[in-house]
Amino acid sequence: MRNNKGVTMMLLVVTIILMIIIAFLAVFYSQNVTPEARISAAYTSLNAVKESCIAAVQFTNVGQEDEYHFFGKTISQEHPTEVSDYESRCGLSSSEHFGNRTYLIDPFSTREEDKRRITNLELSNLKYTFVVDLDNEKYYIVDGVSRNTDGSDTRYEYFDIQAMYDMLGNYGKV
């Protein structure tokens, strides 16, 4: 009786085929990880901007500072010719408009006004440009965050992203 120890050619072929199938499945199911990570990062940044703006408004309400200290000039004062462009880039329809207390938070700007705004709001490491509409309590990422689904390019804003997180958080709860 022979006791063959070792790997047969058939076992080797089956193992390689199984590894190829597992690798294919791993690549297939990980394709949406990067867009989801972008949405998660955008939500975190947008939430930080929202919390910072709410804190600044509370400071102004108790009279410790005025609104100009935190926010500076409104978007209509700084960029009067570009307001309608920003409205469309934030996903507003032609019947919707920014309020009078709307500000642009642009971390890529080299203007001193924009740098001062980010410093006074104590924001750092922002990777997007934001529009804050204090009158309507809305917070936008300029140009949104794209996620390619079914061949279409969908844009999400703060409340859309928040709804997705709420839905995921309630998943499986009774």
Disulfide bonds with the S-S distance in Angstrom:
none
